[in-house]
């Protein structure tokens, strides 16, 4: 797996397209479940303001995507006005469409239990604390610089070099 994952330097050398301001969050997993990681990069006008990444030895892709989203919100002040970009449509729909109704129903959904409920609750709490932050979906693996960079951070655990 590691041989197919670009280092941060390789990403910076190969890509330049896409939004140049925002917080980009991504999660990854090798096997599902399996080892996985998450990565977040905050950029303004193409300049890295902050980045963070981590790893879990046994996890799922959705858990890593949600963890990345939580870390993205956590690195911003509550009054921030910026977009968080994730290539997880499930995360975007969970926070933007479904979580409010689930919360009103006592964190229940009509079709059964909510997967990764503790992470969903935390991400939704943080989203509400950041009323000026917009959560947007961005297409994965299309060469958008900062999404590719977040992906590289999410997969750093599988490489010898970040």
DSSP file (Angstrom, degrees, kcal/mol; ACC not computed):
  #  RESIDUE AA STRUCTURE BP1 BP2  ACC     N-H-->O    O-->H-N    N-H-->O    O-->H-N    TCO  KAPPA ALPHA  PHI   PSI    X-CA   Y-CA   Z-CA
    1    1 A X    >         0   0    0      0, 0.0     3,-1.8     0, 0.0     4,-0.3   0.000 360.0 360.0 360.0 -44.7    0.0    0.0    0.0
    2    2 A X  G >   +     0   0    0      1,-0.3     3,-1.3   156,-0.2   156,-0.0   0.780 360.0  66.1 -60.2 -28.6    2.7    2.5    1.0
    3    3 A X  G 3  S+     0   0    0      1,-0.3    -1,-0.3   156,-0.0   156,-0.0   0.727 101.7  49.0 -68.7 -19.2    4.3    2.4   -2.5
    4    4 A X  G <  S+     0   0    0     -3,-1.8     2,-0.6     2,-0.1    -1,-0.3   0.430  92.8  91.7 -96.2  -0.5    1.2    4.0   -4.0
    5    5 A X  S <  S-     0   0    0     -3,-1.3     2,-0.1    -4,-0.3   147,-0.0  -0.849  72.8-134.1-104.4 122.1    0.9    6.8   -1.5
    6    6 A X        -     0   0    0     -2,-0.6   149,-0.1     1,-0.1     2,-0.1  -0.410  17.1-123.3 -72.1 144.9    2.6   10.1   -2.3
    7    7 A X     >  -     0   0    0     -2,-0.1     4,-2.2     1,-0.1     5,-0.2  -0.331  32.9-102.3 -73.3 168.1    4.7   11.9    0.3
    8    8 A X  H  > S+     0   0    0    154,-1.5     4,-2.5     1,-0.2     5,-0.2   0.909 124.1  52.1 -59.9 -42.2    3.8   15.5    1.1
    9    9 A X  H  > S+     0   0    0      1,-0.2     4,-1.9     2,-0.2    -1,-0.2   0.910 108.5  50.2 -61.7 -43.0    6.6   16.7   -1.0
   10   10 A X  H  > S+     0   0    0      2,-0.2     4,-1.8     1,-0.2    -1,-0.2   0.896 109.9  51.0 -63.3 -39.6    5.5   14.7   -4.0
   11   11 A X  H  X S+     0   0    0     -4,-2.2     4,-2.2     1,-0.2    -2,-0.2   0.943 110.2  49.0 -60.9 -47.9    1.9   16.1   -3.6
   12   12 A X  H  < S+     0   0    0     -4,-2.5    -1,-0.2     1,-0.2    -2,-0.2   0.831 113.3  47.7 -62.6 -32.3    3.3   19.6   -3.5
   13   13 A X  H  < S+     0   0    0     -4,-1.9    -1,-0.2    -5,-0.2    -2,-0.2   0.806 118.7  38.2 -76.7 -30.4    5.3   19.0   -6.6
   14   14 A X  H  < S+     0   0    0     -4,-1.8     2,-0.3    -3,-0.2    -2,-0.2   0.748 109.4  53.4 -96.7 -25.7    2.6   17.3   -8.7
   15   15 A X     <  +     0   0    0     -4,-2.2   129,-0.1    -5,-0.2   128,-0.1  -0.838  34.1 149.5-121.3 150.0   -0.7   19.2   -7.9
   16   16 A X        +     0   0    0    127,-0.4    -1,-0.1    -2,-0.3   128,-0.1   0.407  47.9 100.8-147.7 -10.6   -1.8   22.8   -7.9
   17   17 A X  B     +a  144   0A   0    126,-0.6   128,-2.1   128,-0.1   129,-0.4  -0.203  54.8  46.5 -79.9 169.6   -5.5   22.8   -8.7
   18   18 A X  S    S-     0   0    0    126,-0.2   127,-0.0   127,-0.1   125,-0.0  -0.169  96.6 -20.2  94.3 176.1   -8.5   23.3   -6.4
   19   19 A X        -     0   0    0      1,-0.1   127,-0.4    -2,-0.1     3,-0.1  -0.236  46.1-161.2 -57.4 142.4   -9.4   25.6   -3.6
   20   20 A X  S    S+     0   0    0      1,-0.1    26,-3.2   125,-0.1     2,-0.4   0.403  74.2  54.3-107.9  -1.0   -6.5   27.4   -2.0
   21   21 A X  S    S+     0   0    0     23,-0.2     2,-0.3    24,-0.2    23,-0.2  -0.999  81.1  65.7-133.7 132.3   -8.2   28.4    1.2
   22   22 A X  E    S-B   43   0B   0     21,-2.8    21,-3.0    -2,-0.4     2,-0.5  -0.885  77.9 -78.4 151.9-179.8  -10.0   26.0    3.6
   23   23 A X  E     -Bc  42  84B   0     60,-2.5    62,-3.4    -2,-0.3     2,-0.5  -0.983  40.9-158.4-114.8 124.6   -9.5   23.1    6.0
   24   24 A X  E     -Bc  41  85B   0     17,-3.0    17,-2.2    -2,-0.5     2,-0.4  -0.907  10.4-174.6-111.2 125.6   -9.1   19.8    4.2
   25   25 A X  E     +Bc  40  86B   0     60,-2.8    62,-0.6    -2,-0.5     2,-0.3  -0.947   6.8 168.3-124.6 138.4   -9.9   16.6    6.1
   26   26 A X  E     -B   39   0B   0     13,-2.5    13,-2.8    -2,-0.4     2,-0.3  -0.998  14.4-162.1-149.1 149.9   -9.4   13.0    5.0
   27   27 A X  E     -B   38   0B   0     -2,-0.3     2,-0.3    11,-0.2    11,-0.2  -0.901   9.9-172.9-126.4 158.6   -9.5    9.6    6.5
   28   28 A X  E     -B   37   0B   0      9,-2.7     9,-1.4    -2,-0.3     2,-0.3  -0.972   7.2-171.8-147.7 160.5   -8.1    6.3    5.2
   29   29 A X  E     -B   36   0B   0     -2,-0.3     2,-0.8     7,-0.2     7,-0.3  -0.965  20.0-143.8-154.9 139.4   -8.1    2.6    6.1
   30   30 A X  E   >S-B   35   0B   0      5,-3.1     5,-0.6    -2,-0.3     2,-0.1  -0.884  89.5  -4.5-105.6 101.1   -6.3   -0.4    4.7
   31   31 A X  E   5S-B   34   0B   0     -2,-0.8     3,-0.3     3,-0.2     2,-0.2  -0.148  98.9 -87.6  88.6 161.5   -8.9   -3.1    5.0
   32   32 A X  T   5S+     0   0    0      1,-0.6     2,-0.2    -2,-0.1    28,-0.2  -0.642 125.9  22.2-148.1  85.6  -12.2   -2.2    6.6
   33   33 A X  T   5S+     0   0    0     26,-0.7    -1,-0.6    -2,-0.2     2,-0.3   0.361 110.8  96.2 -82.9 166.7  -11.6   -2.8    9.4
   34   34 A X  E   5S-BD  31  59B   0     25,-2.0    25,-3.1    -3,-0.3    -3,-0.2  -0.954  80.3 -35.3 174.1-170.6   -7.9   -2.5    9.4
   35   35 A X  E   < +B   30   0B   0     -5,-0.6    -5,-3.1    -2,-0.3     2,-0.3  -0.464  68.7 163.8 -69.5 145.3   -5.1    0.0   10.2
   36   36 A X  E     -BD  29  56B   0     20,-2.6    20,-2.6    -7,-0.3     2,-0.3  -0.942  21.5-158.0-154.6 174.4   -6.0    3.5    9.2
   37   37 A X  E     -BD  28  55B   0     -9,-1.4    -9,-2.7    -2,-0.3     2,-0.3  -0.931   7.5-142.6-151.2 173.1   -5.2    7.2    9.6
   38   38 A X  E     -BD  27  54B   0     16,-1.9    16,-2.0    -2,-0.3     2,-0.3  -0.968  12.4-168.6-139.9 153.9   -6.6   10.7    9.3
   39   39 A X  E     -BD  26  53B   0    -13,-2.8   -13,-2.5    -2,-0.3     2,-0.4  -0.998   4.3-174.5-147.4 146.6   -5.1   13.9    8.1
   40   40 A X  E     -BD  25  52B   0     12,-2.6    12,-2.3    -2,-0.3     2,-0.4  -0.999   0.7-176.4-141.1 135.1   -6.1   17.6    8.2
   41   41 A X  E     -BD  24  51B   0    -17,-2.2   -17,-3.0    -2,-0.4     2,-0.6  -0.995  11.2-156.7-134.5 131.3   -4.5   20.7    6.7
   42   42 A X  E     +BD  23  50B   0      8,-3.2     7,-3.3    -2,-0.4     8,-1.4  -0.925  22.1 176.4-104.3 121.0   -5.6   24.3    7.2
   43   43 A X  E     -BD  22  48B   0    -21,-3.0   -21,-2.8    -2,-0.6     2,-0.4  -0.954  18.6-167.4-127.7 146.8   -4.5   26.6    4.3
   44   44 A X  E >  S- D   0  47B   0      3,-2.3     3,-1.8    -2,-0.4   -23,-0.2  -0.982  80.8 -15.4-133.3 122.4   -5.1   30.2    3.5
   45   45 A X  T 3  S-     0   0    0     -2,-0.4   -24,-0.2     1,-0.3     3,-0.1   0.878 129.8 -52.6  51.3  42.5   -4.2   31.6    0.1
   46   46 A X  T 3  S+     0   0    0    -26,-3.2     2,-0.5     1,-0.2    -1,-0.3   0.484 113.3 118.6  78.1   3.1   -2.1   28.5   -0.5
   47   47 A X  E <   -D   44   0B   0     -3,-1.8    -3,-2.3   -27,-0.3     2,-0.4  -0.885  67.4-121.8-106.7 131.1   -0.1   28.8    2.7
   48   48 A X  E     +D   43   0B   0     -2,-0.5    -5,-0.3    -5,-0.2     3,-0.1  -0.558  31.1 174.3 -71.3 123.5   -0.3   26.1    5.3
   49   49 A X  E     -     0   0B   0     -7,-3.3     2,-0.3    -2,-0.4    -6,-0.2   0.807  67.0 -16.2 -93.2 -41.8   -1.5   27.5    8.6
   50   50 A X  E     -D   42   0B   0     -8,-1.4    -8,-3.2     2,-0.0    -1,-0.4  -0.983  57.9-171.9-162.0 151.1   -1.7   24.2   10.5
   51   51 A X  E     +D   41   0B   0     -2,-0.3     2,-0.3   -10,-0.2   -10,-0.2  -0.986   4.7 176.7-147.5 157.1   -1.7   20.5    9.9
   52   52 A X  E     +D   40   0B   0    -12,-2.3   -12,-2.6    -2,-0.3     2,-0.3  -0.983   1.6 174.3-155.5 154.6   -2.3   17.4   12.0
   53   53 A X  E     +D   39   0B   0     -2,-0.3     2,-0.3   -14,-0.2   -14,-0.2  -0.982   1.7 176.6-158.8 162.6   -2.5   13.6   11.4
   54   54 A X  E     -D   38   0B   0    -16,-2.0   -16,-1.9    -2,-0.3     2,-0.3  -0.947  15.6-132.7-162.0 179.9   -2.9   10.4   13.3
   55   55 A X  E     -D   37   0B   0     -2,-0.3     2,-0.4   -18,-0.2   -18,-0.3  -0.987   3.1-161.5-146.2 145.8   -3.2    6.6   13.1
   56   56 A X  E     -D   36   0B   0    -20,-2.6   -20,-2.6    -2,-0.3     3,-0.2  -0.998  18.0-143.7-127.4 135.2   -5.3    3.8   14.6
   57   57 A X  E    S+     0   0B   0     -2,-0.4     2,-0.4     1,-0.3    -1,-0.1   0.815  92.9  21.3 -70.7 -29.0   -4.1    0.2   14.4
   58   58 A X  E    S+     0   0B   0    -23,-0.1    -1,-0.3   -22,-0.1   -23,-0.2  -0.905  90.2 113.0-142.9 112.3   -7.6   -1.2   13.9
   59   59 A X  E     -D   34   0B   0    -25,-3.1   -25,-2.0    -2,-0.4   -26,-0.7  -0.778  53.5-102.3-154.5-168.5  -10.4    1.0   12.7
   60   60 A X     >  -     0   0    0     -2,-0.2     4,-1.9   -27,-0.2     5,-0.2  -0.895  30.0-112.6-128.9 163.0  -12.7    1.7    9.7
   61   61 A X  H  > S+     0   0    0     -2,-0.3     4,-2.5     1,-0.2     5,-0.2   0.923 117.0  51.8 -60.2 -45.0  -12.7    4.2    7.0
   62   62 A X  H  > S+     0   0    0      1,-0.2     4,-2.5     2,-0.2    -1,-0.2   0.878 107.5  52.5 -63.8 -36.6  -15.8    6.0    8.3
   63   63 A X  H  > S+     0   0    0      2,-0.2     4,-2.3     1,-0.2    -1,-0.2   0.905 111.5  46.6 -63.5 -40.2  -14.2    6.3   11.8
   64   64 A X  H  X S+     0   0    0     -4,-1.9     4,-2.4     2,-0.2    -2,-0.2   0.879 111.1  51.6 -71.0 -37.3  -11.1    7.9   10.3
   65   65 A X  H  X S+     0   0    0     -4,-2.5     4,-2.0     2,-0.2    -2,-0.2   0.935 113.3  45.1 -62.2 -45.8  -13.2   10.3    8.1
   66   66 A X  H  X S+     0   0    0     -4,-2.5     4,-2.5     2,-0.2    -2,-0.2   0.889 111.6  52.4 -65.4 -39.6  -15.2   11.4   11.2
   67   67 A X  H  X S+     0   0    0     -4,-2.3     4,-2.5     2,-0.2    -1,-0.2   0.918 108.8  50.4 -62.2 -43.0  -12.0   11.7   13.3
   68   68 A X  H  X S+     0   0    0     -4,-2.4     4,-2.2     1,-0.2    -1,-0.2   0.905 110.4  50.2 -60.8 -41.2  -10.5   13.9   10.6
   69   69 A X  H  X S+     0   0    0     -4,-2.0     4,-2.4     2,-0.2     5,-0.2   0.911 109.4  50.4 -64.3 -42.5  -13.6   16.1   10.6
   70   70 A X  H  X S+     0   0    0     -4,-2.5     4,-2.3     1,-0.2    -2,-0.2   0.921 111.6  48.2 -60.1 -44.6  -13.5   16.4   14.4
   71   71 A X  H  X S+     0   0    0     -4,-2.5     4,-1.3     2,-0.2    -1,-0.2   0.862 108.4  55.3 -65.7 -35.0   -9.9   17.5   14.2
   72   72 A X  H >< S+     0   0    0     -4,-2.2     3,-0.6     1,-0.2     4,-0.3   0.954 111.5  42.3 -62.9 -50.0  -10.7   20.0   11.4
   73   73 A X  H >< S+     0   0    0     -4,-2.4     3,-1.7     1,-0.2    -2,-0.2   0.906 110.9  58.6 -61.0 -40.2  -13.3   21.7   13.5
   74   74 A X  H 3< S+     0   0    0     -4,-2.3    -1,-0.2     1,-0.3    -2,-0.2   0.741  98.7  57.4 -65.7 -23.6  -11.1   21.6   16.6
   75   75 A X  T << S+     0   0    0     -4,-1.3     2,-0.3    -3,-0.6    -1,-0.3   0.493  97.8  78.3 -86.2   0.0   -8.3   23.5   15.0
   76   76 A X  S <  S-     0   0    0     -3,-1.7     2,-0.1    -4,-0.3   -34,-0.0  -0.828  83.4-115.7-109.1 145.3  -10.6   26.5   14.3
   77   77 A X    >   -     0   0    0     -2,-0.3     3,-2.0     1,-0.1    -2,-0.1  -0.426  36.1-109.9 -68.3 155.2  -11.8   29.2   16.6
   78   78 A X  T 3  S+     0   0    0      1,-0.3    54,-0.5    -2,-0.1    53,-0.3   0.764 117.7  51.7 -60.1 -26.4  -15.6   29.2   17.1
   79   79 A X  T 3  S+     0   0    0     51,-0.1    -1,-0.3    52,-0.1    51,-0.1   0.284  80.6 133.6 -95.4  12.0  -16.0   32.4   15.1
   80   80 A X    <   -     0   0    0     -3,-2.0     2,-0.5     1,-0.1    52,-0.4  -0.289  43.5-156.0 -61.6 144.5  -14.0   31.2   12.1
   81   81 A X        +     0   0    0     52,-0.1     2,-0.3    50,-0.1    52,-0.2  -0.882  48.7 105.8-123.9  96.3  -15.6   31.8    8.7
   82   82 A X        -     0   0    0     -2,-0.5    52,-2.1    50,-0.4     2,-0.4  -0.942  65.3 -99.4-160.5 168.8  -14.1   29.2    6.4
   83   83 A X  E     - e   0 134B   0     -2,-0.3   -60,-2.5    50,-0.2     2,-0.5  -0.862  19.4-150.9-103.1 138.9  -15.0   26.0    4.5
   84   84 A X  E     -ce  23 135B   0     50,-3.1    52,-3.1    -2,-0.4     2,-0.4  -0.946  18.7-157.8-100.3 128.4  -14.0   22.5    5.7
   85   85 A X  E     +ce  24 136B   0    -62,-3.4   -60,-2.8    -2,-0.5     2,-0.3  -0.907  17.4 167.9-109.4 133.8  -13.7   20.2    2.7
   86   86 A X  E     -ce  25 137B   0     50,-2.1    52,-2.0    -2,-0.4   -60,-0.1  -0.993  35.4-143.8-139.2 146.9  -13.9   16.4    2.9
   87   87 A X  S    S+     0   0    0    -62,-0.6     2,-0.9    -2,-0.3    53,-0.3   0.281  77.2 101.0 -91.8  12.1  -14.2   13.8    0.2
   88   88 A X     >  -     0   0    0    -63,-0.2     4,-2.0     1,-0.2     3,-0.2  -0.833  49.1-176.0 -96.5 100.7  -16.6   11.8    2.5
   89   89 A X  H  > S+     0   0    0     -2,-0.9     4,-2.9     1,-0.2     5,-0.3   0.833  85.1  61.4 -63.1 -31.2  -20.1   12.5    1.3
   90   90 A X  H  > S+     0   0    0      2,-0.2     4,-2.5     1,-0.2    -1,-0.2   0.923 105.1  46.5 -60.9 -44.0  -21.3   10.4    4.2
   91   91 A X  H  > S+     0   0    0      2,-0.2     4,-2.4     1,-0.2     5,-0.3   0.928 113.3  48.9 -63.0 -45.1  -19.7   12.9    6.7
   92   92 A X  H  X S+     0   0    0     -4,-2.0     4,-3.0     1,-0.2     5,-0.3   0.941 115.3  43.1 -62.0 -47.6  -21.1   15.9    4.8
   93   93 A X  H  X>S+     0   0    0     -4,-2.9     4,-2.1     1,-0.2     5,-2.0   0.882 111.7  55.4 -67.7 -36.7  -24.6   14.4    4.7
   94   94 A X  I  <>S+     0   0    0     -4,-2.5     5,-2.9    -5,-0.3     4,-0.2   0.954 119.0  31.6 -58.9 -50.5  -24.4   13.2    8.3
   95   95 A X  I  <5S+     0   0    0     -4,-2.4     5,-0.3     3,-0.2    -2,-0.2   0.919 127.3  38.8 -76.4 -45.0  -23.6   16.7    9.7
   96   96 A X  I  <5S+     0   0    0     -4,-3.0    -3,-0.2    -5,-0.3    -2,-0.2   0.752 133.2  13.2 -81.0 -24.6  -25.5   18.8    7.2
   97   97 A X  I  <5S+     0   0    0     -4,-2.1     4,-0.3    -5,-0.3    -3,-0.2   0.781 127.3  29.0-120.2 -43.2  -28.6   16.7    6.7
   98   98 A X  I  ><S+     0   0    0     -5,-2.0     4,-2.1    -4,-0.2     3,-0.5   0.839  97.2  70.8-100.8 -36.3  -29.2   13.9    9.3
   99   99 A X  H  ><S+     0   0    0     -5,-2.9     4,-2.9    -6,-0.3     5,-0.2   0.841  94.2  57.4 -60.4 -38.3  -27.6   14.7   12.6
  100  100 A X  H  > S+     0   0    0     -5,-0.3     4,-2.1    -6,-0.2    -1,-0.2   0.930 110.9  43.4 -59.3 -45.5  -30.1   17.4   13.6
  101  101 A X  H  > S+     0   0    0     -3,-0.5     4,-1.6    -4,-0.3    -1,-0.2   0.894 113.0  51.9 -66.1 -40.7  -33.0   15.1   13.3
  102  102 A X  H  <>S+     0   0    0     -4,-2.1     5,-3.0     1,-0.2     6,-1.0   0.919 109.4  50.3 -61.8 -42.3  -31.2   12.2   15.0
  103  103 A X  H ><5S+     0   0    0     -4,-2.9     3,-1.7     1,-0.2    -2,-0.2   0.924 108.5  52.0 -61.5 -44.5  -30.4   14.6   17.9
  104  104 A X  H 3<5S+     0   0    0     -4,-2.1    -1,-0.2     1,-0.3    -2,-0.2   0.809 109.4  51.0 -62.1 -30.1  -34.1   15.6   18.2
  105  105 A X  T 3<5S-     0   0    0     -4,-1.6    -1,-0.3     3,-0.2    -2,-0.2   0.151 130.4 -93.1 -93.1  18.7  -35.1   11.9   18.3
  106  106 A X  T < 5S-     0   0    0     -3,-1.7    -3,-0.2     1,-0.2    -2,-0.2   0.853  79.2 -56.5  74.6  34.2  -32.7   11.1   21.1
  107  107 A X  S   <S+     0   0    0     -5,-3.0     2,-0.3     1,-0.3     7,-0.3   0.916 107.5 126.3  58.8  47.9  -29.9   10.1   18.7
  108  108 A X        -     0   0    0     -6,-1.0     2,-0.3    -7,-0.2    -1,-0.3  -0.953  44.7-154.3-126.6 150.3  -32.0    7.4   17.0
  109  109 A X  B >   -F  112   0C   0      3,-0.7     3,-1.3    -2,-0.3     5,-0.0  -0.905  26.9-116.9-122.6 158.5  -32.7    7.0   13.4
  110  110 A X  T 3  S+     0   0    0     -2,-0.3     3,-0.1     1,-0.3    -1,-0.1   0.799 110.2  48.6 -62.6 -31.6  -35.7    5.3   11.8
  111  111 A X  T 3  S-     0   0    0      1,-0.3    -1,-0.3     2,-0.0     2,-0.3   0.310 121.2 -74.2 -98.5   8.8  -33.7    2.5   10.2
  112  112 A X  B <  S-F  109   0C   0     -3,-1.3    -3,-0.7     2,-0.0    -1,-0.3  -0.807  78.2 -12.3 131.5-172.6  -31.6    1.4   13.1
  113  113 A X        -     0   0    0     -2,-0.3     2,-0.6    -5,-0.1    -5,-0.1  -0.189  63.7-113.8 -64.8 154.1  -28.6    2.4   15.2
  114  114 A X    >   -     0   0    0     -7,-0.3     3,-0.9   -12,-0.0    -1,-0.1  -0.790  32.1-126.9 -88.8 120.8  -26.3    5.2   14.2
  115  115 A X  T 3  S+     0   0    0     -2,-0.6     5,-0.2     1,-0.2    -1,-0.0  -0.402  89.3   8.1 -67.1 143.1  -22.9    3.8   13.4
  116  116 A X  T >> S+     0   0    0      1,-0.1     4,-2.3     3,-0.1     3,-0.8   0.868  79.7 171.7  56.3  41.2  -20.0    5.5   15.2
  117  117 A X  H <>  +     0   0    0     -3,-0.9     4,-2.9     1,-0.3     5,-0.2   0.838  69.0  55.2 -54.6 -41.6  -22.4    7.5   17.3
  118  118 A X  H 3> S+     0   0    0      1,-0.2     4,-1.7     2,-0.2    -1,-0.3   0.875 112.3  43.9 -63.0 -35.6  -19.8    8.9   19.7
  119  119 A X  H <> S+     0   0    0     -3,-0.8     4,-2.7     2,-0.2    -2,-0.2   0.878 112.6  51.7 -75.1 -38.6  -17.9   10.4   16.8
  120  120 A X  H  X S+     0   0    0     -4,-2.3     4,-2.6     2,-0.2     5,-0.2   0.931 110.4  49.3 -61.8 -45.6  -21.1   11.7   15.1
  121  121 A X  H  X S+     0   0    0     -4,-2.9     4,-2.4    -5,-0.2    -1,-0.2   0.919 113.0  46.7 -59.7 -44.8  -22.2   13.4   18.3
  122  122 A X  H  X S+     0   0    0     -4,-1.7     4,-2.3    -5,-0.2    -2,-0.2   0.922 113.0  48.3 -65.6 -44.6  -18.8   15.1   18.7
  123  123 A X  H  X S+     0   0    0     -4,-2.7     4,-2.2     1,-0.2    -2,-0.2   0.907 113.5  47.5 -63.0 -41.5  -18.6   16.2   15.1
  124  124 A X  H  X S+     0   0    0     -4,-2.6     4,-2.3     2,-0.2    -2,-0.2   0.893 110.0  52.5 -68.5 -39.2  -22.2   17.6   15.2
  125  125 A X  H  X S+     0   0    0     -4,-2.4     4,-1.6    -5,-0.2    -2,-0.2   0.935 112.2  46.0 -59.6 -45.7  -21.5   19.4   18.5
  126  126 A X  H  X S+     0   0    0     -4,-2.3     4,-0.7     1,-0.2    -2,-0.2   0.875 109.1  54.8 -66.5 -37.7  -18.4   21.0   17.0
  127  127 A X  H >< S+     0   0    0     -4,-2.2     3,-0.8     1,-0.2     6,-0.2   0.914 108.7  48.6 -61.2 -42.2  -20.3   22.0   13.8
  128  128 A X  H 3< S+     0   0    0     -4,-2.3     3,-0.3     1,-0.2    -1,-0.2   0.832 108.0  54.9 -67.0 -31.6  -22.9   23.8   16.0
  129  129 A X  H 3< S+     0   0    0     -4,-1.6     2,-0.4     1,-0.2    -1,-0.2   0.613 107.3  53.3 -75.0 -11.9  -20.1   25.6   17.9
  130  130 A X    X<  +     0   0    0     -3,-0.8     3,-1.7    -4,-0.7    -1,-0.2  -0.641  66.2 166.8-121.2  70.2  -18.7   26.8   14.5
  131  131 A X  T 3  S+     0   0    0     -2,-0.4    -1,-0.1    -3,-0.3   -52,-0.1   0.683  74.6  50.6 -66.0 -18.2  -21.8   28.5   12.9
  132  132 A X  T 3  S+     0   0    0    -54,-0.5     2,-0.5   -52,-0.4   -50,-0.4   0.398  87.8  98.2 -99.8   2.7  -19.8   30.3   10.2
  133  133 A X    <   -     0   0    0     -3,-1.7     2,-0.5    -6,-0.2   -50,-0.2  -0.798  62.2-152.2 -92.2 127.7  -17.9   27.2    9.0
  134  134 A X  E     -e   83   0B   0    -52,-2.1   -50,-3.1    -2,-0.5     2,-0.6  -0.847   4.2-145.8-100.1 134.7  -19.4   25.5    6.0
  135  135 A X  E     +e   84   0B   0     -2,-0.5     2,-0.4   -52,-0.2   -50,-0.2  -0.893  26.5 178.3-100.5 120.9  -18.9   21.8    5.5
  136  136 A X  E     -e   85   0B   0    -52,-3.1   -50,-2.1    -2,-0.6     2,-0.3  -0.934  27.6-123.9-128.2 147.0  -18.5   20.9    1.8
  137  137 A X  E     -e   86   0B   0     -2,-0.4     2,-0.4   -52,-0.2   -50,-0.2  -0.668  24.6-169.9 -83.9 141.1  -17.9   17.8   -0.2
  138  138 A X        -     0   0    0    -52,-2.0     2,-0.1    -2,-0.3   -49,-0.0  -0.998  30.9-105.7-131.2 136.9  -14.9   17.7   -2.6
  139  139 A X    >   -     0   0    0     -2,-0.4     3,-0.6     1,-0.1     5,-0.3  -0.372  39.1-121.8 -65.8 135.7  -14.4   14.9   -5.1
  140  140 A X  T 3  S+     0   0    0    -53,-0.3    -1,-0.1     1,-0.2     8,-0.0  -0.416  80.4   7.9 -78.3 150.7  -11.6   12.5   -4.1
  141  141 A X  T 3  S+     0   0    0      1,-0.1    -1,-0.2     3,-0.1    -2,-0.0   0.807  83.1 122.8  53.8  41.4   -8.5   11.8   -6.2
  142  142 A X  S <  S-     0   0    0     -3,-0.6    -1,-0.1     2,-0.1     3,-0.1   0.306  88.6 -97.9-109.7   5.9   -9.0   14.5   -8.8
  143  143 A X        +     0   0    0      1,-0.3  -126,-0.6     2,-0.1     2,-0.6   0.588  66.3 156.8  89.8  10.5   -5.7   16.2   -8.3
  144  144 A X  B >>  -a   17   0A   0     -5,-0.3     4,-2.7     1,-0.2     3,-0.5  -0.618  42.0-135.9 -71.0 119.0   -6.9   19.0   -6.0
  145  145 A X  H 3> S+     0   0    0   -128,-2.1     4,-2.2    -2,-0.6    -1,-0.2   0.857  94.6  39.1 -45.6 -58.2   -3.8   20.0   -4.2
  146  146 A X  H 3> S+     0   0    0   -127,-0.4     4,-2.1  -129,-0.4    -1,-0.2   0.772 114.8  52.3 -77.7 -23.9   -5.0   20.3   -0.6
  147  147 A X  H <> S+     0   0    0     -3,-0.5     4,-2.1     2,-0.2    -1,-0.2   0.898 112.1  47.3 -70.7 -40.4   -7.3   17.3   -0.7
  148  148 A X  H  X S+     0   0    0     -4,-2.7     4,-2.3     2,-0.2    -2,-0.2   0.874 110.9  52.9 -64.3 -36.5   -4.4   15.2   -2.0
  149  149 A X  H  X S+     0   0    0     -4,-2.2     4,-2.4    -5,-0.3    -2,-0.2   0.931 108.8  48.1 -64.5 -46.5   -2.3   16.7    0.7
  150  150 A X  H  X S+     0   0    0     -4,-2.1     4,-2.4     1,-0.2  -124,-0.2   0.886 110.9  52.5 -61.7 -38.0   -4.8   15.7    3.4
  151  151 A X  H  X S+     0   0    0     -4,-2.1     4,-1.3     2,-0.2    -1,-0.2   0.903 107.6  51.2 -63.3 -41.0   -5.0   12.2    1.9
  152  152 A X  H  < S+     0   0    0     -4,-2.3     3,-0.3     1,-0.2     4,-0.2   0.910 110.4  48.9 -62.8 -42.1   -1.2   12.0    2.1
  153  153 A X  H >< S+     0   0    0     -4,-2.4     3,-1.4     1,-0.2     4,-0.3   0.911 108.1  54.7 -61.6 -41.8   -1.4   13.0    5.8
  154  154 A X  H 3< S+     0   0    0     -4,-2.4     3,-0.2     1,-0.3  -126,-0.2   0.768 114.2  41.0 -63.9 -25.1   -4.1   10.4    6.4
  155  155 A X  T >< S+     0   0    0     -4,-1.3     3,-1.7    -3,-0.3    -1,-0.3   0.300  81.7 105.3-104.8   8.3   -1.8    7.7    4.9
  156  156 A X  G X  S+     0   0    0     -3,-1.4     3,-1.9     1,-0.3    -1,-0.2   0.825  70.0  67.9 -59.0 -32.7    1.4    8.9    6.6
  157  157 A X  G 3  S+     0   0    0     -4,-0.3    -1,-0.3     1,-0.3    -2,-0.1   0.763  96.8  54.6 -58.6 -25.5    1.3    6.0    9.0
  158  158 A X  G <  S+     0   0    0     -3,-1.7     2,-0.3  -157,-0.1    -1,-0.3   0.438 102.7  68.6 -91.2   0.4    2.0    3.6    6.1
  159  159 A X  S <  S-     0   0    0     -3,-1.9     3,-0.1    -4,-0.2  -156,-0.0  -0.800  71.9-137.8-118.1 158.8    5.2    5.3    5.0
  160  160 A X  S    S+     0   0    0     -2,-0.3     2,-0.4     1,-0.1    -1,-0.1   0.710  96.4  45.2 -80.1 -22.8    8.6    5.8    6.4
  161  161 A X              0   0    0      1,-0.1    -1,-0.1    -3,-0.0  -153,-0.1  -0.971 360.0 360.0-127.0 135.5    8.6    9.4    5.3
  162  162 A X              0   0    0     -2,-0.4  -154,-1.5  -155,-0.1    -6,-0.1   0.515 360.0 360.0 -74.2 360.0    5.8   11.9    5.7
